[in-house]
């Protein structure tokens, strides 16, 4: 099991959390509120937390390759939803 996380400073954290969760809910199991979300990618989990200043994304994946692929998928979708804001995403292990 590998883990990674990123904290993205943005005043639109709740909006982005909800957009990501609604988008993926058409394909995978998703649960979310305005401040927390959980997405299940075939046994791999992405947790999201939003507050007034930031969106925190945490990934728990079976291996490093899957973790990197999920990071890429999440960032590509976030970039689409946040094209005006262009938040910077820096992943860290653990």
N, C-alpha and C positions, 0 to 999 in steps of 0.2 A: 504494500500500500504506500503510495506517495501522496504528499500534500503540498499545496501551494496556495498562496493568497495574494491579493492585491487590494489596496485601499485607494480609491479614486476620489480625489477632492472635487466635489461638484455640489452646487445648490439644488441640482435636479436628481438627486440620488433615488428618491422614492419613485419618481417618474420612470427612470431607467430600469429600476428593479421590476416594476410592474410591466413595462414593455417587454423586457426580456422574458419574463415568466409567461405572459400571455402568448408571445410568439411561440415559445417552445411547448406550451401546453397542447398545441395541435399535434405534437409528435411523441411526447414523452410524459410520464407522470410529473405533475407540478403542483405545488401548494404555495400560496403566497398571500401576503397582506400588504399594506402600504409600507411596512418597515422590515419585513422578513420574507425570504423565499427559499424554496427547496426544489431543485430539479434533479431527477434521476435519469442518468444516461446509461442504461444497460448495466446497472450495478455500480456505477460511478456517480458520485454526488457532487452537486454544486450548491453551496449555501450562499445566500445574499442577505446583507443587512444594510439598511439605509437609515441615516439620521439627517439632521439639518445641514451637515457639512460634507458628508462623504458616503460613498457606496463601497462596502467591503464585500469582496467575492472570495470564497474559499472553495477549493476543489480537493476532493479525496478520490483518487483514482487507483486502479489495480496496479499500474506500473507507470514509469516515467514517460513513456511514449504516449500513452493514453492521456496523461496529465497535460502534456504539451499540446496535443490535438484539441483537448477541451479548452485550454487557454486560448488557442487560436480561434476556435469557433465562437467563444464568448466575446472576444475582442472584436472580431469581424462584425458580429451583430450589434454590439454596443456602438461601434463606429457608425453604423447605419442610423441608429436611433439618435445618436448624439452628434450628428454632423455639424451642428452649429456650435456646440460646446467643445468638441474635440478633446475629451478628457485624456489625460496621460495615464497609461496603465503600465505599472511595473510589478511584475510577479516576483515573489520570493518563496523559497522553499520553506516548508514547515507549517 
